[in-house]
Amino acid sequence: VQLQASGGGLVQAGGSLALSCAASGMNFNTYQMGWYRQVPGKQREMVATIGARGTTNYASSVKGRFTISRDHAKNTVYLQMNSLKPEDTAVYYCNADSYFSRATYWGQGAQVTVSS
């Protein structure tokens, strides 16, 4: 299983960025996909998740600003981030959680930096 994240970068507060994560070596339909983020010295936290049927869940801090989506034809999950704030600065990780086992996989991380 491989999760290849791309996107991210540097943006001013109020701007937008998008992340994508291409999954390979797995049956994409049998995994919940998600985005998590981590800043140095803090625990990794859930940002958003999306089920195989499209059910979404968001952290309260990003609700209304971020949108998670998935494309089953491309085995890819996306995170559209709008109205970014400096506190959104973190390394963002793509995650895949199996519905049928305890298997969980992580992408390599993408840096998102929001300047004030």
DOTITOR-976985 format. One line per field, with one value per residue: y, z, x of N, C-alpha, C, O in turn; residue in three letters; residue number from 1; chain. Coordinates in Angstrom, 3 decimals, always signed. Each point is the difference from the previous one (the first is absolute). Example, Ala and Ser with C-alpha at 12.3 -4.5 7.8 and 13.67 -1.06 7.14 Angstrom:
! residues 2
n.c2 <- (-5.690 / +1.069)
n.c3 <- (+7.800 / -1.385)
n.c1 <- (+13.190 / -1.386)
ca.c2 <- (+1.190 / +1.190)
ca.c3 <- (+0.000 / +0.060)
ca.c1 <- (-0.890 / +0.820)
c.c2 <- (+1.200 / +1.090)
c.c3 <- (+0.000 / +0.730)
c.c1 <- (+0.900 / -0.770)
o.c2 <- (-0.019 / +1.108)
o.c3 <- (+0.665 / +0.169)
o.c1 <- (+1.036 / +0.509)
resn <- (ALA / SER)
resi <- (1 / 2)
chain <- (A / A)
This chain:
! residues 116
n.c2 <- (-1.182 / +0.840 / +1.050 / +0.308 / +0.533 / +1.060 / +1.205 / +1.215 / +0.215 / +1.364 / +0.318 / +1.390 / +1.212 / -1.866 / -0.523 / -0.171 / -1.692 / -0.702 / -1.215 / -0.798 / -1.324 / -0.091 / -0.749 / -0.899 / -1.263 / +1.373 / -1.194 / +1.053 / -1.568 / -0.818 / +1.782 / -0.267 / +1.567 / +0.100 / +1.638 / -0.348 / +0.551 / +0.852 / +0.343 / +1.344 / -2.109 / -0.169 / -0.061 / -2.119 / +1.606 / -0.780 / -0.763 / -1.781 / -0.199 / -1.759 / +0.202 / -2.141 / +0.141 / +0.114 / -1.978 / +1.834 / +0.227 / +1.335 / +0.475 / -0.316 / -1.051 / -2.067 / -0.581 / -1.210 / -1.232 / -1.537 / -0.427 / -1.269 / -0.668 / -0.892 / -0.621 / -0.495 / +1.726 / +1.666 / -0.876 / +1.253 / +0.479 / +0.765 / +1.494 / +0.157 / +1.065 / +0.018 / +1.846 / -0.210 / -1.748 / +2.000 / +0.589 / +1.195 / +1.831 / -0.850 / -1.565 / +0.359 / -0.789 / -0.908 / +0.082 / -1.771 / +0.429 / -1.539 / -0.415 / -0.483 / +2.044 / -1.282 / -1.151 / +0.385 / +1.393 / -0.210 / +1.888 / +0.597 / +0.136 / +1.147 / +0.710 / +0.201 / +1.300 / +0.187 / +1.033 / +0.631)
n.c3 <- (+0.000 / -1.603 / +1.611 / -1.898 / +1.755 / -0.179 / -0.822 / +0.208 / +2.113 / -1.622 / +2.092 / -1.559 / +1.762 / +0.623 / +0.401 / -2.089 / +1.066 / -1.385 / +1.026 / -0.430 / -0.369 / -0.779 / -0.444 / +1.402 / -1.800 / -1.023 / +1.701 / -1.914 / -1.487 / -0.091 / -1.375 / +2.208 / -1.064 / -0.048 / +1.075 / -0.283 / +2.130 / -1.086 / +2.171 / -0.887 / +0.318 / -2.183 / +1.362 / -0.481 / -1.551 / +1.223 / -2.052 / -0.977 / +0.297 / -0.910 / +0.407 / +0.688 / +1.975 / +0.904 / +1.034 / +0.283 / -0.039 / +1.263 / -0.645 / +2.201 / +0.601 / -0.388 / +1.943 / -1.808 / +1.113 / +1.577 / -1.698 / +1.230 / -1.035 / -0.959 / -0.506 / -0.061 / -1.012 / +1.486 / +0.691 / -0.480 / +1.290 / +0.286 / -0.512 / +0.098 / -0.692 / +1.223 / -1.259 / -1.678 / +1.388 / +0.932 / +0.813 / -1.868 / +0.905 / -2.020 / +1.524 / -2.206 / +1.533 / -1.634 / -0.089 / +0.636 / -0.134 / +0.725 / -1.944 / -1.348 / +0.080 / +0.759 / -1.814 / +0.502 / -1.288 / -0.181 / -0.086 / -2.068 / -0.671 / +1.002 / -1.007 / +2.108 / -1.781 / +2.182 / -1.980 / +1.709)
n.c1 <- (+0.845 / -1.340 / +1.183 / -1.164 / +1.285 / -1.976 / +1.712 / -1.867 / +0.744 / +0.757 / -0.752 / -0.805 / +0.620 / -1.096 / +2.135 / +0.823 / -0.992 / +1.625 / -1.578 / +2.038 / -1.765 / +2.100 / -2.068 / +1.496 / -0.542 / -1.432 / -0.917 / +0.462 / -0.643 / +2.074 / +0.032 / +0.422 / -1.207 / +2.232 / -1.122 / +2.192 / -0.400 / +1.772 / -0.486 / +1.542 / +0.695 / -0.439 / -1.800 / +0.580 / -0.130 / -1.722 / +0.476 / +0.969 / -2.223 / +1.070 / -2.194 / -0.092 / -1.051 / +2.062 / -0.200 / -1.243 / +2.242 / -1.299 / +2.084 / -0.249 / +1.882 / -0.758 / -0.918 / -0.586 / +1.504 / -0.460 / +1.421 / -1.382 / +1.883 / -1.827 / +2.104 / -2.202 / -0.975 / -0.345 / -1.951 / -1.780 / +1.771 / -2.096 / +1.613 / -2.230 / +1.844 / -1.869 / +0.112 / +1.447 / +0.329 / +0.343 / -2.002 / -0.286 / +0.910 / +0.507 / +0.492 / -0.006 / -1.445 / +1.224 / -2.228 / +1.241 / -2.202 / +1.466 / -1.030 / +1.714 / +0.874 / +1.673 / -0.627 / +2.133 / -1.161 / +2.248 / -1.220 / +0.612 / -2.104 / -1.647 / +1.865 / -0.743 / +0.358 / -0.548 / +0.188 / +1.303)
ca.c2 <- (+1.182 / +1.259 / +1.227 / +1.042 / +1.315 / +1.125 / +1.269 / +0.739 / +1.127 / +1.215 / +0.880 / +1.002 / -0.210 / +0.279 / -0.653 / -1.385 / -1.026 / -1.309 / -1.194 / -1.231 / -1.205 / -1.115 / -1.290 / -1.127 / -1.247 / -0.267 / +0.151 / +1.328 / +0.003 / -0.643 / +0.822 / +1.382 / +0.857 / +1.192 / +0.897 / +0.357 / +0.965 / -0.010 / +1.043 / -0.496 / +0.016 / -0.310 / -1.251 / +0.062 / +0.151 / -0.223 / +1.181 / -0.405 / -1.367 / -0.278 / -1.412 / -0.506 / +0.470 / +1.454 / +0.644 / +0.801 / +0.447 / +1.059 / +0.628 / +1.234 / +1.148 / +0.170 / -0.157 / +1.179 / +0.564 / -1.089 / -1.000 / -1.245 / -0.735 / -1.135 / -0.417 / -1.437 / -0.349 / +0.355 / -0.447 / +1.214 / +0.806 / +1.397 / +0.920 / +1.398 / +0.825 / +1.406 / +0.913 / -0.548 / +0.795 / -0.396 / -1.199 / -1.188 / -0.397 / -1.335 / -1.043 / -0.710 / -1.398 / -0.794 / -1.245 / -0.990 / -0.938 / -1.094 / -0.353 / -1.428 / -0.450 / +1.094 / +0.654 / +1.436 / +0.436 / +1.446 / +0.597 / +0.564 / +1.327 / +1.173 / +1.197 / +1.139 / +1.150 / +1.148 / +1.186 / +1.001)
ca.c3 <- (+0.000 / -0.041 / -0.050 / -0.505 / +0.172 / -0.741 / +0.274 / +1.130 / -0.330 / +0.808 / -0.422 / +0.991 / +0.700 / -0.842 / -1.287 / -0.180 / -0.460 / -0.173 / +0.152 / -0.573 / +0.467 / -0.892 / +0.659 / -0.881 / +0.700 / +0.930 / -0.514 / +0.508 / +0.461 / +1.302 / +0.984 / +0.314 / -0.259 / +0.835 / +0.126 / +1.352 / -0.013 / +1.195 / +0.191 / +0.935 / +1.419 / +0.239 / -0.576 / -1.299 / +0.178 / -1.157 / -0.682 / -0.691 / -0.509 / -0.946 / -0.167 / -1.370 / -0.632 / -0.056 / +1.279 / +0.426 / +1.383 / +0.062 / +1.270 / +0.137 / -0.349 / -1.457 / -0.594 / -0.744 / -0.752 / -0.712 / -0.606 / -0.385 / -1.031 / -0.515 / -1.364 / -0.023 / -1.294 / +0.052 / +1.292 / +0.540 / +0.941 / -0.099 / +1.063 / -0.420 / +1.196 / -0.272 / +1.160 / +0.868 / +1.140 / +0.446 / +0.845 / -0.854 / -0.343 / +0.518 / -1.004 / -0.218 / -0.350 / -0.535 / +0.743 / -0.486 / +1.056 / -0.561 / +0.641 / +0.249 / +0.809 / +0.786 / -0.824 / -0.200 / -0.757 / +0.006 / -1.040 / +0.456 / +0.589 / -0.855 / +0.839 / -0.272 / +0.812 / -0.205 / +0.603 / +0.458)
ca.c1 <- (-0.845 / +0.738 / -0.779 / +0.884 / -0.623 / +0.565 / -0.656 / +0.525 / +0.859 / -0.079 / -1.079 / -0.362 / -1.272 / -1.153 / +0.176 / -0.439 / +0.929 / -0.616 / +0.835 / -0.518 / +0.686 / -0.274 / +0.201 / +0.281 / +0.251 / -1.084 / -1.354 / -0.356 / -1.388 / -0.128 / +0.698 / -0.324 / +1.141 / -0.034 / +1.133 / +0.382 / +1.093 / +0.831 / +1.007 / +1.032 / -0.325 / -1.405 / -0.466 / -0.659 / -1.428 / -0.848 / -0.516 / -1.216 / -0.031 / -1.078 / -0.254 / -0.052 / -1.241 / +0.009 / -0.310 / +1.136 / +0.085 / +0.994 / +0.322 / -0.774 / +0.848 / +0.090 / -1.330 / -0.423 / +1.133 / +0.670 / -0.872 / +0.642 / -0.721 / +0.763 / -0.303 / +0.256 / +0.603 / +1.421 / +0.546 / +0.613 / -0.760 / +0.386 / -0.385 / -0.022 / +0.103 / -0.294 / +0.035 / +1.038 / +0.439 / +1.346 / -0.061 / -0.089 / +1.355 / +0.311 / +0.232 / -1.253 / +0.220 / -1.089 / -0.173 / -0.955 / -0.388 / -0.776 / -1.267 / -0.080 / +1.125 / +0.565 / +1.013 / -0.065 / +1.160 / +0.232 / +0.825 / +1.275 / -0.159 / +0.143 / +0.076 / -0.876 / +0.411 / -0.873 / +0.620 / -0.984)
c.c2 <- (+1.234 / +1.150 / +1.125 / +1.338 / +1.036 / +1.239 / +0.651 / +1.160 / +1.148 / +0.910 / +1.030 / -0.343 / +0.464 / -0.670 / -1.441 / -0.881 / -1.295 / -1.088 / -1.158 / -1.164 / -1.160 / -1.306 / -1.077 / -1.235 / -0.389 / +0.065 / +1.271 / +0.013 / -0.564 / +0.758 / +1.323 / +0.801 / +1.257 / +0.830 / +0.333 / +1.033 / -0.016 / +1.179 / -0.511 / +0.142 / -0.312 / -1.333 / +0.240 / +0.062 / -0.217 / +1.335 / -0.327 / -1.452 / -0.143 / -1.506 / -0.385 / +0.483 / +1.511 / +0.707 / +0.717 / +0.388 / +1.005 / +0.391 / +1.329 / +1.220 / +0.259 / -0.071 / +1.304 / +0.631 / -1.056 / -0.951 / -1.210 / -0.690 / -1.151 / -0.359 / -1.469 / -0.437 / +0.255 / -0.473 / +1.153 / +0.697 / +1.411 / +0.751 / +1.414 / +0.859 / +1.467 / +0.811 / -0.464 / +1.003 / -0.429 / -1.268 / -1.281 / -0.496 / -1.313 / -0.869 / -0.815 / -1.409 / -0.629 / -1.333 / -0.893 / -1.014 / -1.080 / -0.220 / -1.440 / -0.556 / +1.185 / +0.777 / +1.487 / +0.443 / +1.522 / +0.405 / +0.691 / +1.398 / +1.114 / +1.241 / +1.063 / +1.118 / +1.196 / +1.187 / +1.026 / +1.346)
c.c3 <- (+0.000 / -0.095 / -0.351 / +0.061 / -0.845 / +0.288 / +1.222 / -0.461 / +0.945 / -0.562 / +1.088 / +0.646 / -0.884 / -1.348 / +0.005 / -0.469 / -0.166 / +0.161 / -0.731 / +0.473 / -0.884 / +0.685 / -1.035 / +0.842 / +0.988 / -0.751 / +0.618 / +0.624 / +1.405 / +1.105 / +0.238 / -0.219 / +0.856 / -0.115 / +1.474 / -0.090 / +1.336 / -0.024 / +1.015 / +1.450 / +0.327 / -0.639 / -1.373 / +0.221 / -1.307 / -0.555 / -0.652 / -0.433 / -0.954 / -0.178 / -1.465 / -0.740 / +0.030 / +1.280 / +0.525 / +1.476 / +0.067 / +1.436 / +0.068 / -0.463 / -1.505 / -0.681 / -0.658 / -0.831 / -0.859 / -0.573 / -0.414 / -1.046 / -0.474 / -1.382 / -0.121 / -1.327 / +0.010 / +1.283 / +0.721 / +0.962 / -0.017 / +1.275 / -0.551 / +1.256 / -0.383 / +1.290 / +1.022 / +1.054 / +0.391 / +0.861 / -0.791 / -0.432 / +0.676 / -1.152 / -0.085 / -0.535 / -0.532 / +0.757 / -0.676 / +1.107 / -0.602 / +0.782 / +0.507 / +0.773 / +0.823 / -0.805 / -0.127 / -0.642 / -0.013 / -1.214 / +0.617 / +0.595 / -0.998 / +0.888 / -0.506 / +0.949 / -0.372 / +0.731 / +0.353 / -0.674)
c.c1 <- (+0.882 / -0.987 / +0.950 / -0.714 / +0.711 / -0.826 / +0.611 / +0.854 / -0.211 / -1.087 / -0.245 / -1.328 / -1.155 / +0.063 / -0.461 / +1.156 / -0.770 / +1.043 / -0.663 / +0.856 / -0.426 / +0.360 / +0.262 / +0.266 / -1.069 / -1.326 / -0.574 / -1.386 / -0.166 / +0.739 / -0.724 / +1.278 / -0.094 / +1.259 / +0.192 / +1.109 / +0.731 / +0.956 / +1.008 / -0.434 / -1.444 / -0.363 / -0.625 / -1.511 / -0.752 / -0.467 / -1.334 / +0.129 / -1.173 / -0.121 / -0.091 / -1.245 / -0.129 / -0.375 / +1.237 / -0.088 / +1.142 / +0.302 / -0.741 / +0.793 / +0.064 / -1.359 / -0.433 / +1.100 / +0.691 / -1.046 / +0.818 / -0.864 / +0.877 / -0.510 / +0.374 / +0.639 / +1.506 / +0.672 / +0.699 / -0.963 / +0.571 / -0.377 / +0.126 / -0.058 / -0.175 / +0.058 / +1.030 / +0.441 / +1.415 / -0.002 / -0.245 / +1.381 / +0.357 / +0.499 / -1.282 / +0.297 / -1.284 / -0.063 / -1.028 / -0.237 / -0.883 / -1.288 / +0.023 / +1.186 / +0.491 / +1.047 / -0.271 / +1.306 / +0.063 / +0.831 / +1.196 / -0.123 / +0.243 / -0.042 / -0.971 / +0.406 / -0.867 / +0.607 / -1.073 / +0.229)
o.c2 <- (+0.097 / -0.031 / +0.306 / +0.280 / -0.084 / -0.073 / -0.314 / +0.364 / -0.178 / +0.213 / -0.246 / -0.711 / +1.052 / -0.022 / -0.492 / +0.453 / -0.186 / +0.141 / -0.080 / +0.165 / -0.418 / -0.169 / -0.005 / +0.094 / -0.814 / +0.577 / +0.004 / +0.742 / +0.164 / -0.533 / +0.647 / -0.420 / +0.448 / -0.430 / +0.295 / +0.152 / -0.404 / +0.308 / -0.846 / +1.044 / -0.045 / -0.499 / +1.075 / -0.737 / +0.278 / +0.889 / +0.706 / -0.483 / +0.764 / -0.691 / +0.844 / +0.126 / +0.554 / +1.229 / -0.584 / +0.046 / -0.226 / -0.069 / +0.677 / +0.982 / +1.090 / +0.249 / +1.079 / +0.837 / +0.302 / -0.178 / +0.116 / +0.039 / -0.038 / +0.147 / -0.356 / -0.998 / -0.677 / +0.224 / -0.141 / +0.050 / +0.201 / -0.398 / +0.484 / -0.161 / +0.569 / -0.550 / -0.083 / +1.209 / -1.127 / -0.784 / -1.089 / -1.067 / -0.126 / +0.394 / -0.492 / -0.183 / +0.181 / -0.569 / +0.472 / -0.608 / +0.293 / +0.108 / -0.353 / -1.199 / +1.077 / +0.850 / +0.409 / -0.487 / +0.696 / -0.721 / -0.007 / +0.499 / -0.096 / +0.155 / +0.324 / -0.172 / +0.388 / -0.016 / +0.106 / +0.955)
o.c3 <- (+0.747 / -0.789 / +0.750 / -0.803 / -0.251 / +0.497 / +0.389 / -1.175 / +1.137 / -1.209 / +1.172 / -0.581 / -0.637 / -0.734 / +0.976 / -0.685 / +0.583 / -0.417 / -0.085 / +0.359 / +0.016 / +0.484 / -1.074 / +1.174 / +0.890 / -1.082 / +1.148 / +0.949 / +0.609 / +1.075 / -0.930 / +0.415 / +0.360 / -0.543 / +0.715 / -1.045 / +1.030 / -1.025 / +0.830 / +0.423 / +1.171 / -0.887 / -0.310 / +0.824 / -1.087 / +0.746 / +0.198 / -0.310 / +0.047 / -0.262 / -0.896 / -1.224 / -0.412 / +0.030 / +0.074 / +0.596 / -0.567 / +0.873 / -1.013 / -0.468 / -0.420 / -1.201 / +0.584 / -0.861 / -1.086 / +0.566 / -0.743 / +0.069 / +0.262 / -0.310 / -0.020 / -0.043 / -0.691 / +0.191 / +0.508 / -0.227 / -0.140 / +0.740 / -0.265 / +0.828 / -0.728 / +1.101 / +1.196 / -0.228 / -0.288 / -0.043 / +0.574 / -0.602 / +1.221 / -1.166 / +1.009 / -0.926 / +0.560 / +0.343 / -0.565 / +0.506 / -0.583 / +1.226 / +0.853 / +0.271 / -0.031 / +0.539 / -0.289 / +0.359 / +0.078 / -0.437 / +1.217 / +0.566 / -0.867 / +0.827 / -1.187 / +1.219 / -1.166 / +1.222 / -0.663 / +0.264)
o.c1 <- (+0.974 / -0.944 / +0.926 / -0.890 / +1.203 / -1.124 / +1.125 / -0.006 / -0.438 / -0.079 / +0.283 / -0.821 / +0.057 / -0.988 / -0.566 / +0.918 / -1.068 / +1.149 / -1.226 / +1.166 / -1.158 / +1.120 / -0.602 / +0.358 / +0.249 / -0.102 / -0.445 / -0.255 / -1.058 / +0.275 / -0.481 / +1.081 / -1.090 / +1.017 / -0.956 / +0.633 / -0.540 / +0.607 / -0.331 / -0.497 / -0.374 / +0.693 / -0.512 / -0.540 / +0.507 / -0.410 / -0.989 / +1.089 / -0.964 / +0.984 / +0.007 / +0.002 / -1.019 / -0.058 / +1.081 / -1.077 / +1.068 / -0.865 / -0.177 / -0.575 / +0.388 / -0.105 / +0.102 / -0.270 / +0.493 / -1.079 / +0.975 / -1.228 / +1.202 / -1.182 / +1.178 / +0.719 / +0.761 / +1.195 / +1.112 / -1.209 / +1.206 / -0.899 / +1.100 / -0.896 / +0.813 / -0.030 / -0.281 / +0.021 / +0.403 / +0.948 / +0.038 / +0.119 / -0.095 / -0.036 / -0.505 / +0.791 / -1.081 / +1.037 / -0.987 / +0.943 / -1.044 / -0.025 / -0.814 / +0.056 / -0.595 / +0.709 / -1.124 / +1.072 / -1.012 / +0.897 / +0.186 / +0.972 / +0.869 / -0.899 / -0.034 / -0.009 / -0.089 / +0.153 / -1.032 / -0.731)
resn <- (VAL / GLN / LEU / GLN / ALA / SER / GLY / GLY / GLY / LEU / VAL / GLN / ALA / GLY / GLY / SER / LEU / ALA / LEU / SER / CYS / ALA / ALA / SER / GLY / MET / ASN / PHE / ASN / THR / TYR / GLN / MET / GLY / TRP / TYR / ARG / GLN / VAL / PRO / GLY / LYS / GLN / ARG / GLU / MET / VAL / ALA / THR / ILE / GLY / ALA / ARG / GLY / THR / THR / ASN / TYR / ALA / SER / SER / VAL / LYS / GLY / ARG / PHE / THR / ILE / SER / ARG / ASP / HIS / ALA / LYS / ASN / THR / VAL / TYR / LEU / GLN / MET / ASN / SER / LEU / LYS / PRO / GLU / ASP / THR / ALA / VAL / TYR / TYR / CYS / ASN / ALA / ASP / SER / TYR / PHE / SER / ARG / ALA / THR / TYR / TRP / GLY / GLN / GLY / ALA / GLN / VAL / THR / VAL / SER / SER)
resi <- (1 / 2 / 3 / 4 / 5 / 6 / 7 / 8 / 9 / 10 / 11 / 12 / 13 / 14 / 15 / 16 / 17 / 18 / 19 / 20 / 21 / 22 / 23 / 24 / 25 / 26 / 27 / 28 / 29 / 30 / 31 / 32 / 33 / 34 / 35 / 36 / 37 / 38 / 39 / 40 / 41 / 42 / 43 / 44 / 45 / 46 / 47 / 48 / 49 / 50 / 51 / 52 / 53 / 54 / 55 / 56 / 57 / 58 / 59 / 60 / 61 / 62 / 63 / 64 / 65 / 66 / 67 / 68 / 69 / 70 / 71 / 72 / 73 / 74 / 75 / 76 / 77 / 78 / 79 / 80 / 81 / 82 / 83 / 84 / 85 / 86 / 87 / 88 / 89 / 90 / 91 / 92 / 93 / 94 / 95 / 96 / 97 / 98 / 99 / 100 / 101 / 102 / 103 / 104 / 105 / 106 / 107 / 108 / 109 / 110 / 111 / 112 / 113 / 114 / 115 / 116)
chain <- (A / A / A / A / A / A / A / A / A / A / A / A / A / A / A / A / A / A / A / A / A / A / A / A / A / A / A / A / A / A / A / A / A / A / A / A / A / A / A / A / A / A / A / A / A / A / A / A / A / A / A / A / A / A / A / A / A / A / A / A / A / A / A / A / A / A / A / A / A / A / A / A / A / A / A / A / A / A / A / A / A / A / A / A / A / A / A / A / A / A / A / A / A / A / A / A / A / A / A / A / A / A / A / A / A / A / A / A / A / A / A / A / A / A / A / A)
